[in-house]
Amino acid sequence: MNPNATQFLTLVRREILRFVRRPYNTFLPPIITNALYFSVFGVILGSRIGEIAGVSYLQFVLPGLVVLGAISDSFENASFTIFHGRWNDYIQAVLTSPMSNRSMVAAYVSASALRGIVTSLLIVGVGLIFTSVPVANPVYLVSFLLVITTLFGGLGVIGGLWASDFDYLTVMNQFILRPLVFFGAVFYSLEVLPAFWRNVSLLNPMVYMVNGVRYGMIGVTEIDPNTSLAVLTGTTVVVLSVDYVLFKRGYGLAE
């Protein structure tokens, strides 16, 4: 096997084992949290709200919860492993290896994206307990999930390099990402908003992610999925390029 491929796969394997060996910290929380979301918003409120866009309210909110779990865990995985490696200096073992900067970034982002995908599947599994889960456009669904988790894995790398304390990671995830998702048309349709607030909502990138996954799952969207996918893919390429440049320059990696 090519030495570069061996090095890449070794680091990916280490990163995967890091979160697989701690399921109570990595996978149990989103299962419990989303079971509560489904119970409150889907069953209790959903029975009062009825249908939105021709589907049950629970089916309508499910794609947004999938996006929330996928991006949160992708970002958290990358940011934590980078920052924790800096904090305890064991990232130096990776930096002094013959791996290229491109391979390092690819390994960290790939493992983080995989965790986001696994989390999204777990959320769908929880959703199956409460409702049927259609897949109207599987190609779009897979494409959006891959792009979204890769994007936030890349953003997590930037966050991990930038953070100077563990509190920084909490602030970014809990007070920036999650609020953006909640205001990203997860629990409501953009059509119910006044024109002004609908236009404001369109400035939120999460709206495009939620609608993209929603189109893949239930075939309903308020934004052209092809445009959304193209913009998100372009953004992902830019973010990964920034990751590469930061690693190449040693930003946050060396005092």
KOLMIVO-134839 format. One record per residue (C-alpha): y, x, z; residue number from 1. Coordinates in steps of 0.1 Angstrom, whole numbers, padded with zeros to 4 digits. Layout:
N
{Y=Y | X=X | Z=Z | roke=NUM}
...
END
This chain:
255
{Y=0000 | X=0000 | Z=0000 | roke=1}
{Y=0035 | X=0011 | Z=-0007 | roke=2}
{Y=0050 | X=0029 | Z=0024 | roke=3}
{Y=0082 | X=0007 | Z=0022 | roke=4}
{Y=0060 | X=-0025 | Z=0022 | roke=5}
{Y=0040 | X=-0012 | Z=0051 | roke=6}
{Y=0071 | X=-0005 | Z=0072 | roke=7}
{Y=0086 | X=-0038 | Z=0063 | roke=8}
{Y=0054 | X=-0058 | Z=0072 | roke=9}
{Y=0050 | X=-0038 | Z=0105 | roke=10}
{Y=0085 | X=-0048 | Z=0117 | roke=11}
{Y=0080 | X=-0084 | Z=0105 | roke=12}
{Y=0047 | X=-0085 | Z=0124 | roke=13}
{Y=0064 | X=-0071 | Z=0156 | roke=14}
{Y=0092 | X=-0097 | Z=0154 | roke=15}
{Y=0068 | X=-0126 | Z=0148 | roke=16}
{Y=0046 | X=-0116 | Z=0177 | roke=17}
{Y=0077 | X=-0114 | Z=0199 | roke=18}
{Y=0083 | X=-0151 | Z=0196 | roke=19}
{Y=0047 | X=-0163 | Z=0191 | roke=20}
{Y=0037 | X=-0147 | Z=0224 | roke=21}
{Y=0063 | X=-0167 | Z=0243 | roke=22}
{Y=0057 | X=-0203 | Z=0231 | roke=23}
{Y=0070 | X=-0218 | Z=0263 | roke=24}
{Y=0104 | X=-0202 | Z=0256 | roke=25}
{Y=0105 | X=-0205 | Z=0219 | roke=26}
{Y=0087 | X=-0237 | Z=0208 | roke=27}
{Y=0084 | X=-0259 | Z=0238 | roke=28}
{Y=0122 | X=-0265 | Z=0243 | roke=29}
{Y=0128 | X=-0279 | Z=0208 | roke=30}
{Y=0097 | X=-0301 | Z=0212 | roke=31}
{Y=0110 | X=-0316 | Z=0244 | roke=32}
{Y=0146 | X=-0319 | Z=0233 | roke=33}
{Y=0137 | X=-0337 | Z=0200 | roke=34}
{Y=0113 | X=-0360 | Z=0218 | roke=35}
{Y=0143 | X=-0371 | Z=0239 | roke=36}
{Y=0165 | X=-0374 | Z=0208 | roke=37}
{Y=0139 | X=-0396 | Z=0190 | roke=38}
{Y=0135 | X=-0417 | Z=0221 | roke=39}
{Y=0171 | X=-0423 | Z=0227 | roke=40}
{Y=0187 | X=-0423 | Z=0193 | roke=41}
{Y=0157 | X=-0435 | Z=0173 | roke=42}
{Y=0139 | X=-0460 | Z=0194 | roke=43}
{Y=0165 | X=-0474 | Z=0218 | roke=44}
{Y=0196 | X=-0472 | Z=0196 | roke=45}
{Y=0177 | X=-0474 | Z=0163 | roke=46}
{Y=0164 | X=-0509 | Z=0171 | roke=47}
{Y=0200 | X=-0521 | Z=0175 | roke=48}
{Y=0214 | X=-0503 | Z=0145 | roke=49}
{Y=0188 | X=-0513 | Z=0120 | roke=50}
{Y=0186 | X=-0496 | Z=0086 | roke=51}
{Y=0210 | X=-0471 | Z=0070 | roke=52}
{Y=0208 | X=-0464 | Z=0032 | roke=53}
{Y=0177 | X=-0485 | Z=0030 | roke=54}
{Y=0156 | X=-0465 | Z=0056 | roke=55}
{Y=0152 | X=-0469 | Z=0094 | roke=56}
{Y=0177 | X=-0452 | Z=0116 | roke=57}
{Y=0151 | X=-0429 | Z=0129 | roke=58}
{Y=0141 | X=-0417 | Z=0095 | roke=59}
{Y=0178 | X=-0413 | Z=0087 | roke=60}
{Y=0185 | X=-0390 | Z=0117 | roke=61}
{Y=0153 | X=-0370 | Z=0114 | roke=62}
{Y=0165 | X=-0346 | Z=0087 | roke=63}
{Y=0196 | X=-0337 | Z=0107 | roke=64}
{Y=0175 | X=-0329 | Z=0137 | roke=65}
{Y=0153 | X=-0308 | Z=0116 | roke=66}
{Y=0183 | X=-0289 | Z=0104 | roke=67}
{Y=0196 | X=-0285 | Z=0140 | roke=68}
{Y=0164 | X=-0270 | Z=0152 | roke=69}
{Y=0159 | X=-0248 | Z=0122 | roke=70}
{Y=0193 | X=-0232 | Z=0122 | roke=71}
{Y=0195 | X=-0229 | Z=0160 | roke=72}
{Y=0162 | X=-0210 | Z=0162 | roke=73}
{Y=0168 | X=-0189 | Z=0132 | roke=74}
{Y=0202 | X=-0178 | Z=0145 | roke=75}
{Y=0189 | X=-0174 | Z=0181 | roke=76}
{Y=0159 | X=-0153 | Z=0170 | roke=77}
{Y=0179 | X=-0128 | Z=0149 | roke=78}
{Y=0209 | X=-0125 | Z=0173 | roke=79}
{Y=0187 | X=-0121 | Z=0204 | roke=80}
{Y=0163 | X=-0095 | Z=0190 | roke=81}
{Y=0192 | X=-0074 | Z=0176 | roke=82}
{Y=0213 | X=-0076 | Z=0207 | roke=83}
{Y=0183 | X=-0071 | Z=0231 | roke=84}
{Y=0173 | X=-0041 | Z=0210 | roke=85}
{Y=0208 | X=-0027 | Z=0214 | roke=86}
{Y=0210 | X=-0035 | Z=0251 | roke=87}
{Y=0177 | X=-0017 | Z=0259 | roke=88}
{Y=0181 | X=0010 | Z=0232 | roke=89}
{Y=0147 | X=0003 | Z=0216 | roke=90}
{Y=0164 | X=-0006 | Z=0183 | roke=91}
{Y=0168 | X=0032 | Z=0180 | roke=92}
{Y=0131 | X=0035 | Z=0173 | roke=93}
{Y=0136 | X=0013 | Z=0142 | roke=94}
{Y=0168 | X=0031 | Z=0131 | roke=95}
{Y=0152 | X=0065 | Z=0133 | roke=96}
{Y=0122 | X=0054 | Z=0112 | roke=97}
{Y=0121 | X=0061 | Z=0075 | roke=98}
{Y=0128 | X=0024 | Z=0068 | roke=99}
{Y=0157 | X=0017 | Z=0045 | roke=100}
{Y=0185 | X=-0005 | Z=0057 | roke=101}
{Y=0176 | X=-0031 | Z=0032 | roke=102}
{Y=0140 | X=-0033 | Z=0046 | roke=103}
{Y=0153 | X=-0035 | Z=0082 | roke=104}
{Y=0176 | X=-0064 | Z=0074 | roke=105}
{Y=0149 | X=-0082 | Z=0053 | roke=106}
{Y=0124 | X=-0078 | Z=0082 | roke=107}
{Y=0147 | X=-0092 | Z=0109 | roke=108}
{Y=0159 | X=-0121 | Z=0087 | roke=109}
{Y=0124 | X=-0130 | Z=0074 | roke=110}
{Y=0109 | X=-0132 | Z=0109 | roke=111}
{Y=0139 | X=-0153 | Z=0121 | roke=112}
{Y=0137 | X=-0176 | Z=0091 | roke=113}
{Y=0100 | X=-0181 | Z=0097 | roke=114}
{Y=0107 | X=-0191 | Z=0133 | roke=115}
{Y=0132 | X=-0216 | Z=0120 | roke=116}
{Y=0106 | X=-0230 | Z=0096 | roke=117}
{Y=0080 | X=-0233 | Z=0123 | roke=118}
{Y=0105 | X=-0251 | Z=0145 | roke=119}
{Y=0114 | X=-0276 | Z=0118 | roke=120}
{Y=0077 | X=-0283 | Z=0113 | roke=121}
{Y=0073 | X=-0289 | Z=0150 | roke=122}
{Y=0102 | X=-0313 | Z=0149 | roke=123}
{Y=0087 | X=-0332 | Z=0120 | roke=124}
{Y=0054 | X=-0334 | Z=0140 | roke=125}
{Y=0073 | X=-0349 | Z=0170 | roke=126}
{Y=0089 | X=-0373 | Z=0145 | roke=127}
{Y=0055 | X=-0385 | Z=0133 | roke=128}
{Y=0048 | X=-0398 | Z=0168 | roke=129}
{Y=0078 | X=-0423 | Z=0164 | roke=130}
{Y=0079 | X=-0430 | Z=0127 | roke=131}
{Y=0065 | X=-0422 | Z=0093 | roke=132}
{Y=0080 | X=-0391 | Z=0077 | roke=133}
{Y=0084 | X=-0394 | Z=0039 | roke=134}
{Y=0089 | X=-0364 | Z=0016 | roke=135}
{Y=0107 | X=-0378 | Z=-0015 | roke=136}
{Y=0117 | X=-0345 | Z=-0031 | roke=137}
{Y=0095 | X=-0317 | Z=-0018 | roke=138}
{Y=0110 | X=-0290 | Z=-0040 | roke=139}
{Y=0145 | X=-0297 | Z=-0027 | roke=140}
{Y=0132 | X=-0299 | Z=0009 | roke=141}
{Y=0115 | X=-0265 | Z=0008 | roke=142}
{Y=0144 | X=-0249 | Z=-0011 | roke=143}
{Y=0170 | X=-0261 | Z=0014 | roke=144}
{Y=0149 | X=-0251 | Z=0044 | roke=145}
{Y=0143 | X=-0217 | Z=0030 | roke=146}
{Y=0180 | X=-0211 | Z=0022 | roke=147}
{Y=0193 | X=-0226 | Z=0055 | roke=148}
{Y=0169 | X=-0206 | Z=0077 | roke=149}
{Y=0176 | X=-0174 | Z=0058 | roke=150}
{Y=0213 | X=-0180 | Z=0060 | roke=151}
{Y=0213 | X=-0184 | Z=0097 | roke=152}
{Y=0189 | X=-0156 | Z=0102 | roke=153}
{Y=0215 | X=-0134 | Z=0084 | roke=154}
{Y=0243 | X=-0149 | Z=0105 | roke=155}
{Y=0222 | X=-0142 | Z=0136 | roke=156}
{Y=0220 | X=-0105 | Z=0126 | roke=157}
{Y=0258 | X=-0104 | Z=0124 | roke=158}
{Y=0261 | X=-0121 | Z=0158 | roke=159}
{Y=0236 | X=-0097 | Z=0174 | roke=160}
{Y=0256 | X=-0067 | Z=0161 | roke=161}
{Y=0289 | X=-0082 | Z=0172 | roke=162}
{Y=0280 | X=-0095 | Z=0206 | roke=163}
{Y=0289 | X=-0073 | Z=0236 | roke=164}
{Y=0273 | X=-0095 | Z=0262 | roke=165}
{Y=0245 | X=-0122 | Z=0264 | roke=166}
{Y=0272 | X=-0148 | Z=0269 | roke=167}
{Y=0285 | X=-0142 | Z=0234 | roke=168}
{Y=0252 | X=-0154 | Z=0220 | roke=169}
{Y=0252 | X=-0186 | Z=0241 | roke=170}
{Y=0288 | X=-0194 | Z=0231 | roke=171}
{Y=0280 | X=-0189 | Z=0194 | roke=172}
{Y=0249 | X=-0211 | Z=0195 | roke=173}
{Y=0258 | X=-0238 | Z=0220 | roke=174}
{Y=0296 | X=-0242 | Z=0214 | roke=175}
{Y=0299 | X=-0234 | Z=0176 | roke=176}
{Y=0267 | X=-0241 | Z=0157 | roke=177}
{Y=0255 | X=-0272 | Z=0176 | roke=178}
{Y=0288 | X=-0291 | Z=0176 | roke=179}
{Y=0292 | X=-0284 | Z=0139 | roke=180}
{Y=0257 | X=-0299 | Z=0133 | roke=181}
{Y=0264 | X=-0330 | Z=0155 | roke=182}
{Y=0296 | X=-0336 | Z=0134 | roke=183}
{Y=0276 | X=-0329 | Z=0102 | roke=184}
{Y=0266 | X=-0365 | Z=0096 | roke=185}
{Y=0234 | X=-0362 | Z=0116 | roke=186}
{Y=0236 | X=-0395 | Z=0134 | roke=187}
{Y=0259 | X=-0414 | Z=0110 | roke=188}
{Y=0266 | X=-0419 | Z=0074 | roke=189}
{Y=0298 | X=-0405 | Z=0059 | roke=190}
{Y=0304 | X=-0439 | Z=0044 | roke=191}
{Y=0312 | X=-0454 | Z=0078 | roke=192}
{Y=0341 | X=-0430 | Z=0083 | roke=193}
{Y=0377 | X=-0437 | Z=0072 | roke=194}
{Y=0387 | X=-0418 | Z=0041 | roke=195}
{Y=0407 | X=-0392 | Z=0060 | roke=196}
{Y=0379 | X=-0383 | Z=0084 | roke=197}
{Y=0354 | X=-0383 | Z=0055 | roke=198}
{Y=0374 | X=-0357 | Z=0037 | roke=199}
{Y=0377 | X=-0337 | Z=0069 | roke=200}
{Y=0339 | X=-0339 | Z=0074 | roke=201}
{Y=0334 | X=-0324 | Z=0039 | roke=202}
{Y=0349 | X=-0292 | Z=0052 | roke=203}
{Y=0320 | X=-0288 | Z=0076 | roke=204}
{Y=0292 | X=-0268 | Z=0059 | roke=205}
{Y=0266 | X=-0285 | Z=0080 | roke=206}
{Y=0272 | X=-0318 | Z=0061 | roke=207}
{Y=0258 | X=-0302 | Z=0030 | roke=208}
{Y=0228 | X=-0288 | Z=0048 | roke=209}
{Y=0220 | X=-0321 | Z=0065 | roke=210}
{Y=0224 | X=-0341 | Z=0033 | roke=211}
{Y=0203 | X=-0316 | Z=0013 | roke=212}
{Y=0174 | X=-0318 | Z=0037 | roke=213}
{Y=0179 | X=-0356 | Z=0039 | roke=214}
{Y=0176 | X=-0358 | Z=0001 | roke=215}
{Y=0144 | X=-0338 | Z=0002 | roke=216}
{Y=0129 | X=-0360 | Z=0029 | roke=217}
{Y=0140 | X=-0395 | Z=0022 | roke=218}
{Y=0157 | X=-0392 | Z=-0011 | roke=219}
{Y=0191 | X=-0402 | Z=0002 | roke=220}
{Y=0223 | X=-0381 | Z=-0001 | roke=221}
{Y=0260 | X=-0385 | Z=-0002 | roke=222}
{Y=0266 | X=-0351 | Z=-0018 | roke=223}
{Y=0252 | X=-0337 | Z=-0050 | roke=224}
{Y=0221 | X=-0316 | Z=-0038 | roke=225}
{Y=0223 | X=-0292 | Z=-0067 | roke=226}
{Y=0259 | X=-0282 | Z=-0059 | roke=227}
{Y=0250 | X=-0279 | Z=-0022 | roke=228}
{Y=0220 | X=-0257 | Z=-0029 | roke=229}
{Y=0240 | X=-0235 | Z=-0052 | roke=230}
{Y=0268 | X=-0230 | Z=-0027 | roke=231}
{Y=0245 | X=-0224 | Z=0002 | roke=232}
{Y=0224 | X=-0199 | Z=-0019 | roke=233}
{Y=0256 | X=-0180 | Z=-0028 | roke=234}
{Y=0267 | X=-0180 | Z=0008 | roke=235}
{Y=0233 | X=-0166 | Z=0019 | roke=236}
{Y=0235 | X=-0138 | Z=-0006 | roke=237}
{Y=0270 | X=-0129 | Z=0007 | roke=238}
{Y=0258 | X=-0130 | Z=0043 | roke=239}
{Y=0228 | X=-0108 | Z=0036 | roke=240}
{Y=0250 | X=-0083 | Z=0018 | roke=241}
{Y=0272 | X=-0082 | Z=0049 | roke=242}
{Y=0242 | X=-0075 | Z=0070 | roke=243}
{Y=0232 | X=-0046 | Z=0048 | roke=244}
{Y=0267 | X=-0031 | Z=0049 | roke=245}
{Y=0268 | X=-0034 | Z=0087 | roke=246}
{Y=0234 | X=-0017 | Z=0091 | roke=247}
{Y=0244 | X=0010 | Z=0066 | roke=248}
{Y=0276 | X=0017 | Z=0085 | roke=249}
{Y=0259 | X=0015 | Z=0119 | roke=250}
{Y=0282 | X=-0012 | Z=0131 | roke=251}
{Y=0272 | X=-0021 | Z=0167 | roke=252}
{Y=0241 | X=0001 | Z=0164 | roke=253}
{Y=0256 | X=0033 | Z=0177 | roke=254}
{Y=0282 | X=0039 | Z=0204 | roke=255}
END
